[in-house]
Amino acid sequence: MKTDFILILDFGSQYTQLIARRTRELKVYSEIFPYFQDIEDLLKLKPQYNLKGVILSGGPSSVKEKNSPVISKKNLDYILSNKIPVLGVCYGLHLLVHLLGGKVHKAKVDEYGNTFIDIFGGAKLLKGIKKSIRVWMSHGDSIDYLPADFKPTSKSKNGIISSFESIKRNIYGLQFHPEVHHTEYGSEILKNFVFGVCNVRHLFKTESFIQDKINEIKKTVGNDRAILALSGGVDSSVAAVLLKKALGNKLTCIHIDTGLMRKSESLNLIKLFKSNFKMKLIFVDASELFLKKLKGVFNPETKRKIIGKTFIDVFEKEAKKLNKENKEIKYLVQGTLYPDVIESVSFKGPSVTIKSHHNVGGLPKKMNLKLIEPFRELFKDEVRTIGRKLGLPDYFINRHPFPGPGLAIRILGEITPEKLNILREADDIYMNELRTSGLYNKIWQAFAALLPVKSVGVMGDSRSYEFTIVLRAVTSVDGMTADFYHFEKEFISNLSNKLINSVRGINRVVYDITSKPPATIEWE
């Protein structure tokens, strides 16, 4: 049985990824493709999917600008002739109006941020939604008049059309962003589209995904062998267990201790995978090499690039040793996720690369190995669900996100063994206190960072001049936006005292109360 599928065409919005996340949260399979993707060609490549609807994302352009991105006539004709439901969001809404006979103009008043809209009765997309809701706007263009057979279904307090529908043509539009957490009833609106309009019935099932991937990997690898870079994070760990089920002893995992890991992380990882999953695992202690390469480096992006290149060099060296014994190693496995792909490779329309990820690309070109990325189209919450199904323990699966470059980007400034030891101890105490108090699973991400700042303190009868530790804890739905966690005064006070009394080298603890935006979650 085919899985129902929602196609998202990207016009460059910073929120496009969230559209996919929100539909996936409804167990509806969706994927993002650039706005110029040929739909008929895509469907030939994905015979396992049944296209039920198309969403046109927002974007930074204006349909009034020259050379603004436009859906092809072939794609538009295909959608309309087959009466495939289409939803335009923000720029997508403007584009549908512009192409189908309506008119868009530059608004006298830009609408950005929280805005209230009034909903008219009988709107199919807004069924079950109260008459006035707060939504998230981000647009400078507005609708002058609608195409034939279109009717407005809501307006903002400024009198601007905020949504429309054409039941006859199966076309819907939203001037606001339902995918953003700040929009009230955003999930319900998307739910109305995928279930009420698109009639999605055959949902994405974790069990089916696991079995399909195992069969696909077995067929792909055949009698050859594969290697996997096991970082210890959730993504590579779940990939290792899945590949073990598919390939058995034809999979070899390589774990490289960069010296930038959390306290006892490598030892705990080796114990878990060798004892519980009987994994063929090679351990490489390359901590001295990484620290040598990072000596005197202060810039965070330079740190990332050095760590990425050094990781590749060490991994390649170990792979060559294995190949002398096993000439049939032909595949490299990576735990790449969908957000990694979207952020690192600017191929989803005119989107902009956000930051570099050292776990995406690079290795296959250098090593002449074919790449297997079983989770390339999945989000982390989906991978966590798969991990539980595969038998990984909850304490491991539920760990907070940890950056690929490790503690290197949580030590601001130059990295030294002394600073690493201070941060490891502080971070370990912080995490243990969160778990003991029952707060760990209430927080999206928490960590300690070491600032390149020393200050005067008094410890006993002596004057001290030591480092400052900053604590970070945030709550979030998706990591795109985040609020700092409001600790009780007693907890944060006791934690501060414990850190200063237990970790030599710090005499001051501060708590980061900045949300995202304007700050990022990590400090570097």
Backbone torsions as a table, in degrees:
resi	resn	phi	psi	omega
1	MET	NA	133.3	-179.7
2	LYS	-72.8	149.3	174.4
3	THR	-89.5	131.8	176.5
4	ASP	-66.0	147.2	-166.5
5	PHE	-139.8	132.1	173.3
6	ILE	-108.2	123.5	179.5
7	LEU	-93.1	127.7	177.2
8	ILE	-109.3	117.8	177.0
9	LEU	-96.6	123.3	-171.9
10	ASP	-93.4	127.2	176.0
11	PHE	-110.7	17.9	171.7
12	GLY	101.8	11.4	-179.2
13	SER	-70.8	144.3	174.2
14	GLN	-69.3	-13.1	-177.9
15	TYR	-100.9	1.7	-174.5
16	THR	-56.8	-41.4	179.6
17	GLN	-57.9	-34.1	-178.9
18	LEU	-68.2	-30.2	177.3
19	ILE	-61.2	-45.5	178.8
20	ALA	-63.2	-42.6	179.7
21	ARG	-60.4	-46.3	-176.3
22	ARG	-65.0	-39.7	178.8
23	THR	-70.4	-37.5	177.5
24	ARG	-65.1	-33.4	176.9
25	GLU	-62.2	-24.0	176.1
26	LEU	-87.3	7.3	-177.4
27	LYS	66.9	21.0	177.5
28	VAL	-100.0	124.4	-176.5
29	TYR	-74.8	130.1	178.4
30	SER	-141.8	156.5	175.2
31	GLU	-142.4	151.6	178.4
32	ILE	-99.8	134.2	174.7
33	PHE	-135.1	156.0	178.4
34	PRO	-62.0	153.0	-175.5
35	TYR	-58.2	-23.3	-177.5
36	PHE	-92.4	4.5	178.8
37	GLN	-61.3	129.7	177.0
38	ASP	-75.1	118.2	-173.9
39	ILE	-66.8	-43.8	-178.6
40	GLU	-63.3	-40.8	177.0
41	ASP	-63.2	-40.9	-179.6
42	LEU	-61.8	-43.8	-178.0
43	LEU	-66.0	-29.6	176.5
44	LYS	-68.4	-32.8	-179.9
45	LEU	-79.7	-16.1	-176.2
46	LYS	-127.4	64.5	-176.8
47	PRO	-66.5	-14.8	-179.5
48	GLN	-78.8	-7.3	-176.6
49	TYR	-112.9	144.3	179.5
50	ASN	-111.0	107.8	-176.3
51	LEU	-67.1	119.7	-177.9
52	LYS	-112.4	-18.2	-179.2
53	GLY	-170.7	161.1	-179.7
54	VAL	-127.8	134.2	174.6
55	ILE	-115.8	127.0	175.2
56	LEU	-97.3	119.6	-173.7
57	SER	-74.4	174.0	169.8
58	GLY	-75.9	-175.2	179.5
59	GLY	-178.3	165.5	-176.4
60	PRO	-79.5	-9.5	-174.7
61	SER	-84.2	172.6	171.8
62	SER	-120.3	139.3	178.9
63	VAL	-66.3	-13.1	178.6
64	LYS	-82.2	-14.2	-178.0
65	GLU	-81.1	150.7	173.9
66	LYS	-71.5	139.7	178.1
67	ASN	65.8	22.0	173.8
68	SER	-69.6	150.5	-175.8
69	PRO	-65.9	137.9	-175.9
70	VAL	-134.9	137.9	172.8
71	ILE	-65.5	140.2	-175.7
72	SER	-68.0	152.9	177.8
73	LYS	-60.7	-37.4	179.5
74	LYS	-61.3	-45.8	179.9
75	ASN	-65.6	-43.5	-178.9
76	LEU	-64.1	-42.1	177.9
77	ASP	-62.7	-40.4	179.7
78	TYR	-62.2	-46.0	-179.3
79	ILE	-62.9	-48.0	-175.3
80	LEU	-71.0	-41.3	-178.3
81	SER	-67.9	-30.0	179.3
82	ASN	-94.4	3.0	-179.7
83	LYS	51.6	40.0	175.2
84	ILE	-75.4	126.4	179.6
85	PRO	-58.2	136.9	179.4
86	VAL	-131.3	136.9	178.3
87	LEU	-121.7	121.7	175.7
88	GLY	-99.7	128.6	179.7
89	VAL	-112.3	120.1	177.4
90	CYS	57.2	-105.1	178.2
91	TYR	-58.9	-36.5	177.5
92	GLY	-60.2	-38.2	175.7
93	LEU	-64.0	-47.4	-179.9
94	HIS	-59.2	-40.5	-176.8
95	LEU	-64.5	-43.9	179.0
96	LEU	-62.1	-43.2	178.4
97	VAL	-62.3	-46.0	-176.5
98	HIS	-63.4	-40.6	-174.5
99	LEU	-83.3	-21.7	-171.7
100	LEU	-107.2	13.4	171.3
101	GLY	110.0	2.5	175.9
102	GLY	-93.0	-167.2	-179.6
103	LYS	-141.1	136.2	177.0
104	VAL	-115.3	142.7	178.9
105	HIS	-134.1	161.3	174.7
106	LYS	-70.0	122.1	-175.7
107	ALA	-72.7	147.0	174.9
108	LYS	-70.2	-31.7	-179.9
109	VAL	-123.0	116.3	174.2
110	ASP	-70.0	142.2	174.2
111	GLU	-110.5	117.5	-179.8
112	TYR	-140.2	134.5	179.5
113	GLY	89.8	-156.8	-176.2
114	ASN	-69.8	127.6	178.9
115	THR	-139.9	144.8	176.3
116	PHE	-94.8	139.4	176.9
117	ILE	-122.6	151.7	175.2
118	ASP	-105.2	127.2	-175.1
119	ILE	-99.2	133.8	177.0
120	PHE	-83.7	157.0	-179.5
121	GLY	-72.0	153.2	172.0
122	GLY	82.8	5.0	-179.7
123	ALA	-74.4	125.5	-176.7
124	LYS	-65.0	-41.6	-177.5
125	LEU	-71.8	-24.3	-175.8
126	LEU	-108.9	23.0	-179.6
127	LYS	-62.3	132.3	177.5
128	GLY	81.8	2.5	-179.6
129	ILE	-96.2	139.5	-179.0
130	LYS	-65.7	167.7	-168.3
131	LYS	-69.6	-27.2	179.4
132	SER	-135.1	124.7	-178.8
133	ILE	-135.2	159.1	175.8
134	ARG	-91.6	129.7	-178.7
135	VAL	-129.2	167.0	179.9
136	TRP	-104.2	116.3	-179.7
137	MET	-104.6	154.0	174.9
138	SER	-161.7	77.0	-176.4
139	HIS	-154.6	152.0	176.3
140	GLY	-114.2	-18.3	176.4
141	ASP	-95.3	157.4	176.7
142	SER	-143.1	164.1	-179.9
143	ILE	-81.4	129.0	174.0
144	ASP	-84.5	-57.5	171.7
145	TYR	-148.0	156.6	-173.5
146	LEU	-91.9	157.3	174.0
147	PRO	-66.6	167.3	176.9
148	ALA	-59.7	145.9	179.5
149	ASP	73.3	1.7	176.6
150	PHE	-97.6	145.4	174.0
151	LYS	-135.8	140.6	178.0
152	PRO	-69.0	144.7	179.8
153	THR	-119.7	-6.5	174.2
154	SER	-164.3	159.8	174.2
155	LYS	-138.7	151.4	177.1
156	SER	-80.0	172.3	178.7
157	LYS	-63.4	-19.5	176.8
158	ASN	-84.7	0.5	179.7
159	GLY	83.2	11.6	-179.3
160	ILE	-89.7	135.6	177.8
161	ILE	-59.6	124.6	-176.0
162	SER	-107.3	-13.4	176.5
163	SER	-164.0	158.2	176.5
164	PHE	-150.0	168.4	174.1
165	GLU	-153.0	151.8	170.6
166	SER	-131.3	95.9	-178.2
167	ILE	-59.2	-40.9	-177.8
168	LYS	-60.3	-40.4	-176.2
169	ARG	-99.7	-0.7	178.9
170	ASN	62.1	39.7	-177.5
171	ILE	-121.4	133.9	-176.4
172	TYR	-135.3	150.6	-179.7
173	GLY	-144.4	144.3	176.2
174	LEU	-128.6	125.4	176.8
175	GLN	-75.1	-22.8	-178.9
176	PHE	-100.6	177.5	-175.7
177	HIS	-107.4	101.2	179.9
178	PRO	-70.9	-20.2	-176.5
179	GLU	-76.4	-17.4	-177.0
180	VAL	-84.3	138.5	-175.1
181	HIS	-58.2	-27.3	-176.4
182	HIS	-73.4	-15.5	179.3
183	THR	-82.8	121.2	176.5
184	GLU	-65.4	139.4	177.3
185	TYR	61.3	20.4	-179.7
186	GLY	-59.8	-44.2	179.8
187	SER	-64.9	-37.9	179.6
188	GLU	-65.6	-37.1	178.8
189	ILE	-65.7	-44.8	177.0
190	LEU	-65.0	-35.5	176.7
191	LYS	-62.3	-43.2	176.9
192	ASN	-60.0	-37.9	-179.6
193	PHE	-68.8	-52.2	-172.3
194	VAL	-73.2	-34.4	-178.4
195	PHE	-98.0	-43.9	-176.9
196	GLY	-77.3	-38.1	-178.1
197	VAL	-95.0	-51.4	-175.3
198	CYS	-81.4	-13.7	177.8
199	ASN	58.9	40.8	176.3
200	VAL	-66.3	132.9	-180.0
201	ARG	-130.6	-38.1	-175.8
202	HIS	-93.0	102.1	-170.3
203	LEU	-87.5	166.2	176.7
204	PHE	-73.8	123.1	-177.9
205	LYS	-116.0	128.9	-178.1
206	THR	-59.4	-44.5	-177.4
207	GLU	-61.5	-41.4	179.4
208	SER	-66.1	-40.1	178.9
209	PHE	-59.9	-46.7	-178.2
210	ILE	-59.5	-49.3	-177.4
211	GLN	-67.2	-39.6	178.8
212	ASP	-63.4	-40.8	179.7
213	LYS	-67.1	-41.6	178.4
214	ILE	-60.0	-46.3	179.4
215	ASN	-63.2	-42.2	-179.7
216	GLU	-63.7	-43.5	-178.9
217	ILE	-67.4	-42.6	177.4
218	LYS	-57.6	-45.2	-178.9
219	LYS	-66.4	-40.6	-177.5
220	THR	-67.1	-48.3	-173.2
221	VAL	-79.2	-36.2	179.5
222	GLY	59.5	-125.6	-179.1
223	ASN	-91.0	1.2	179.5
224	ASP	-80.5	-177.3	-178.9
225	ARG	-123.9	165.3	-179.4
226	ALA	-135.9	153.5	173.3
227	ILE	-123.5	153.7	-176.3
228	LEU	-137.5	133.5	175.7
229	ALA	-84.5	104.0	-176.0
230	LEU	-92.5	97.6	-176.2
231	SER	-76.8	-27.5	-174.8
232	GLY	106.0	-7.6	175.3
233	GLY	-76.7	169.8	-177.3
234	VAL	-61.2	-42.6	-172.6
235	ASP	-64.6	-52.5	-178.6
236	SER	-68.9	-30.9	-179.0
237	SER	-69.1	-44.4	178.0
238	VAL	-66.4	-38.8	176.5
239	ALA	-60.0	-40.3	-179.4
240	ALA	-62.6	-43.6	-179.3
241	VAL	-67.8	-40.1	177.4
242	LEU	-62.7	-45.8	-179.1
243	LEU	-67.7	-32.9	176.0
244	LYS	-60.9	-41.7	177.8
245	LYS	-64.7	-35.7	-177.8
246	ALA	-79.1	-39.4	-169.2
247	LEU	-114.9	-13.7	-178.3
248	GLY	60.1	-130.2	-177.6
249	ASN	-76.8	1.3	175.4
250	LYS	-81.4	-0.9	175.9
251	LEU	-107.7	131.7	172.4
252	THR	-121.7	129.0	177.9
253	CYS	-99.9	143.1	176.8
254	ILE	-121.9	121.3	176.3
255	HIS	-109.4	124.4	-179.4
256	ILE	-108.8	117.6	174.1
257	ASP	-82.8	109.3	-177.0
258	THR	-81.5	-6.9	-173.1
259	GLY	81.7	2.1	-177.0
260	LEU	-115.3	19.2	-178.2
261	MET	-86.3	166.5	173.8
262	ARG	-74.1	170.6	-175.0
263	LYS	-58.6	124.9	175.9
264	SER	61.6	15.3	-174.3
265	GLU	-64.0	-45.7	-178.5
266	SER	-63.8	-43.0	-179.9
267	LEU	-62.7	-43.9	179.6
268	ASN	-65.5	-37.0	179.6
269	LEU	-64.7	-47.7	-179.3
270	ILE	-60.5	-42.8	179.7
271	LYS	-61.8	-45.5	-178.7
272	LEU	-61.6	-47.9	-172.4
273	PHE	-80.2	-32.2	178.4
274	LYS	-77.0	-38.2	-177.2
275	SER	-79.3	-48.4	-172.4
276	ASN	-84.9	-32.7	-173.2
277	PHE	-119.2	3.3	176.7
278	LYS	49.5	46.1	-174.6
279	MET	-82.8	140.9	168.4
280	LYS	-75.6	109.0	-169.6
281	LEU	-132.6	125.1	176.4
282	ILE	-103.1	127.6	-180.0
283	PHE	-105.0	129.3	179.8
284	VAL	-123.9	119.2	175.8
285	ASP	-92.6	101.0	-178.2
286	ALA	-113.1	22.9	-173.7
287	SER	-61.6	-40.3	-179.9
288	GLU	-63.3	-40.2	-179.9
289	LEU	-63.5	-46.2	-178.7
290	PHE	-63.5	-43.0	-179.2
291	LEU	-66.1	-36.1	177.2
292	LYS	-63.6	-44.1	-179.2
293	LYS	-66.4	-29.6	-175.9
294	LEU	-91.2	-3.0	-177.2
295	LYS	-61.8	129.4	177.5
296	GLY	79.0	5.2	-178.6
297	VAL	-95.7	130.7	-177.3
298	PHE	-116.2	-33.1	-174.3
299	ASN	-71.5	128.0	-175.9
300	PRO	-63.6	-38.0	179.6
301	GLU	-69.9	-35.2	175.4
302	THR	-64.5	-39.9	175.8
303	LYS	-56.7	-48.7	-178.9
304	ARG	-58.2	-44.4	-177.2
305	LYS	-67.8	-40.5	178.3
306	ILE	-63.8	-44.8	-179.9
307	ILE	-63.7	-43.5	179.0
308	GLY	-60.8	-46.7	-178.7
309	LYS	-66.7	-43.3	-179.9
310	THR	-64.2	-40.3	177.5
311	PHE	-59.3	-45.7	179.5
312	ILE	-61.3	-44.3	-178.6
313	ASP	-61.7	-45.0	-179.6
314	VAL	-66.6	-43.8	-179.5
315	PHE	-62.8	-42.1	179.6
316	GLU	-62.1	-41.1	179.2
317	LYS	-61.4	-44.2	179.8
318	GLU	-68.8	-36.6	179.0
319	ALA	-65.3	-37.5	178.2
320	LYS	-64.5	-38.1	176.6
321	LYS	-61.3	-44.2	179.7
322	LEU	-64.0	-38.9	-176.6
323	ASN	-66.6	-25.6	175.8
324	LYS	-65.4	-32.0	179.5
325	GLU	-90.7	-34.1	-175.5
326	ASN	-128.2	87.7	-176.9
327	LYS	-63.3	-17.1	-175.3
328	GLU	-86.8	9.6	173.8
329	ILE	-71.1	111.3	-175.2
330	LYS	-123.3	-9.7	-171.8
331	TYR	-128.9	145.0	174.5
332	LEU	-117.7	131.5	-179.6
333	VAL	-106.0	132.8	175.3
334	GLN	-129.3	146.5	-179.3
335	GLY	-89.0	35.8	-178.3
336	THR	-59.6	134.8	177.2
337	LEU	-107.6	167.8	-178.5
338	TYR	-58.5	-45.4	177.9
339	PRO	-60.9	-34.0	176.4
340	ASP	-60.5	-43.3	-177.9
341	VAL	-66.2	-46.7	-178.1
342	ILE	-62.6	-44.1	-174.6
343	GLU	-76.3	-32.2	-171.6
344	SER	-93.1	-25.9	-178.0
345	VAL	-122.3	112.3	-174.6
346	SER	-80.5	72.0	-179.9
347	PHE	-118.2	-3.3	178.6
348	LYS	-86.9	75.5	-178.4
349	GLY	67.8	-149.4	-175.9
350	PRO	-88.5	24.7	179.7
351	SER	-63.5	158.4	-176.8
352	VAL	-105.9	138.9	175.5
353	THR	-62.4	132.3	-175.8
354	ILE	-91.4	-49.8	178.7
355	LYS	-158.5	165.0	-179.3
356	SER	-84.1	144.6	174.5
357	HIS	-121.8	125.1	-176.5
358	HIS	-81.2	0.1	178.1
359	ASN	-101.1	9.4	178.7
360	VAL	-115.8	119.2	176.8
361	GLY	73.8	178.0	174.9
362	GLY	94.8	-58.2	-174.1
363	LEU	-62.9	-49.0	-177.0
364	PRO	-58.9	-40.4	-178.3
365	LYS	-63.2	-41.4	-178.3
366	LYS	-72.3	-35.3	-169.8
367	MET	-101.6	-4.6	179.3
368	ASN	58.8	39.2	177.2
369	LEU	-112.4	149.3	175.4
370	LYS	-81.3	144.4	-172.2
371	LEU	-98.5	134.3	171.1
372	ILE	-117.7	119.7	177.9
373	GLU	-126.7	85.9	-172.4
374	PRO	-64.8	-22.5	-176.5
375	PHE	-111.4	21.4	-174.9
376	ARG	-58.7	-26.8	-178.2
377	GLU	-109.0	16.7	-177.3
378	LEU	-114.2	155.9	173.0
379	PHE	-95.0	163.4	-173.6
380	LYS	-60.6	-38.5	-179.4
381	ASP	-63.8	-32.8	176.8
382	GLU	-69.7	-38.4	178.2
383	VAL	-67.1	-38.0	177.0
384	ARG	-61.3	-42.2	178.3
385	THR	-61.3	-42.8	178.3
386	ILE	-63.7	-41.1	178.5
387	GLY	-58.6	-42.1	178.3
388	ARG	-64.0	-42.4	179.1
389	LYS	-61.8	-30.6	-177.9
390	LEU	-87.3	-2.3	173.1
391	GLY	99.3	8.3	175.4
392	LEU	-73.2	138.4	-176.0
393	PRO	-67.2	151.1	-177.0
394	ASP	-59.4	-39.7	-177.7
395	TYR	-61.4	-28.4	179.7
396	PHE	-82.2	-44.9	-177.2
397	ILE	-66.0	-35.1	-173.5
398	ASN	-88.7	9.5	-179.7
399	ARG	-63.3	148.4	178.1
400	HIS	-65.1	154.7	176.5
401	PRO	-55.9	142.0	178.4
402	PHE	-131.5	129.3	-173.7
403	PRO	-68.2	147.5	178.0
404	GLY	-53.2	-44.7	179.3
405	PRO	-72.8	-0.8	174.5
406	GLY	68.0	-146.3	-175.7
407	LEU	-68.0	-9.8	-179.3
408	ALA	-59.0	-33.0	-179.3
409	ILE	-99.5	8.8	171.7
410	ARG	-110.3	2.1	168.8
411	ILE	-111.0	106.2	-178.8
412	LEU	-77.1	128.1	-176.0
413	GLY	96.1	-158.4	-176.1
414	GLU	-69.7	144.4	179.8
415	ILE	-97.3	129.9	176.9
416	THR	-133.6	158.7	176.5
417	PRO	-56.0	-38.9	-179.9
418	GLU	-61.2	-46.6	-179.2
419	LYS	-65.3	-39.4	178.3
420	LEU	-61.6	-42.6	179.6
421	ASN	-64.5	-41.5	178.1
422	ILE	-61.1	-48.7	-176.4
423	LEU	-67.1	-40.3	178.8
424	ARG	-58.2	-47.5	-178.3
425	GLU	-65.1	-44.1	-179.3
426	ALA	-63.9	-44.6	-179.3
427	ASP	-63.7	-40.3	-179.6
428	ASP	-64.0	-43.6	178.1
429	ILE	-63.6	-43.6	179.9
430	TYR	-58.7	-50.5	-178.3
431	MET	-63.8	-41.0	179.3
432	ASN	-63.7	-39.2	178.6
433	GLU	-66.5	-38.2	177.6
434	LEU	-64.0	-42.1	-179.5
435	ARG	-68.5	-44.6	-178.5
436	THR	-61.4	-36.8	-177.3
437	SER	-84.7	-4.2	-179.8
438	GLY	78.0	17.4	-177.5
439	LEU	-95.4	-18.1	-170.2
440	TYR	-54.9	-48.0	-175.5
441	ASN	-79.9	-4.0	175.4
442	LYS	-89.6	-9.6	-173.8
443	ILE	-111.7	135.6	178.7
444	TRP	-66.1	-48.6	-178.7
445	GLN	-155.3	136.1	175.9
446	ALA	-138.5	144.9	177.5
447	PHE	-165.1	165.4	172.9
448	ALA	-107.2	145.5	174.5
449	ALA	-129.4	147.1	-178.9
450	LEU	-102.2	121.0	-177.8
451	LEU	-86.6	150.0	178.4
452	PRO	-82.2	47.0	-174.3
453	VAL	-131.8	128.0	172.0
454	LYS	-110.8	145.3	180.0
455	SER	-140.5	162.3	-179.1
456	VAL	-78.5	138.7	176.2
457	GLY	-142.0	172.2	176.5
458	VAL	-124.2	118.7	179.3
459	MET	-124.4	110.1	-172.5
460	GLY	69.9	-128.2	178.0
461	ASP	-101.4	8.8	-174.0
462	SER	-110.5	154.2	173.8
463	ARG	-85.9	136.5	177.0
464	SER	-119.9	157.7	176.8
465	TYR	-141.5	90.2	-168.4
466	GLU	-129.9	178.7	-177.3
467	PHE	-75.7	165.5	175.8
468	THR	-111.7	131.1	174.1
469	ILE	-101.7	134.0	173.6
470	VAL	-109.6	134.0	177.3
471	LEU	-101.1	139.5	-179.8
472	ARG	-129.0	133.7	173.4
473	ALA	-149.2	127.2	-177.6
474	VAL	-132.5	151.9	169.5
475	THR	-106.7	146.0	-177.4
476	SER	-161.9	156.9	173.6
477	VAL	-92.2	-38.4	-171.9
478	ASP	-140.5	-0.6	-178.2
479	GLY	83.8	-11.9	179.3
480	MET	-74.2	-38.0	171.7
481	THR	-128.9	154.9	-177.6
482	ALA	-155.3	147.0	174.7
483	ASP	-115.8	145.7	177.8
484	PHE	-68.7	147.9	-178.4
485	TYR	-80.7	135.8	-178.4
486	HIS	-90.2	91.1	177.1
487	PHE	-70.5	149.6	169.6
488	GLU	-68.7	146.2	-177.2
489	LYS	-57.5	-39.5	-177.5
490	GLU	-62.9	-41.4	-179.5
491	PHE	-64.3	-50.9	-175.3
492	ILE	-67.6	-32.5	177.8
493	SER	-67.8	-45.6	179.1
494	ASN	-65.3	-38.9	179.1
495	LEU	-64.0	-44.2	179.1
496	SER	-58.6	-46.8	179.3
497	ASN	-61.6	-41.4	-178.4
498	LYS	-65.8	-41.9	179.3
499	LEU	-62.0	-47.6	-176.6
500	ILE	-67.9	-36.5	-178.9
501	ASN	-80.9	-17.0	-175.2
502	SER	-106.3	-25.1	-173.9
503	VAL	-112.8	112.9	178.2
504	ARG	-71.8	130.5	177.9
505	GLY	116.9	-8.5	176.1
506	ILE	-125.5	143.9	176.7
507	ASN	-133.5	8.2	-178.9
508	ARG	-148.6	134.5	178.5
509	VAL	-124.0	129.4	176.7
510	VAL	-123.9	156.4	179.9
511	TYR	-117.7	130.3	-177.3
512	ASP	-82.3	115.2	-179.4
513	ILE	-109.4	31.6	179.2
514	THR	-97.7	134.6	177.3
515	SER	-88.4	170.2	174.2
516	LYS	-114.8	122.4	-13.0
517	PRO	-71.1	167.2	14.9
518	PRO	-87.2	-20.6	-179.0
519	ALA	-85.4	164.4	166.6
520	THR	-88.9	171.1	178.8
521	ILE	-71.9	-53.3	175.4
522	GLU	-74.1	160.3	179.9
523	TRP	-87.9	-23.5	177.9
524	GLU	-129.3	NA	NA
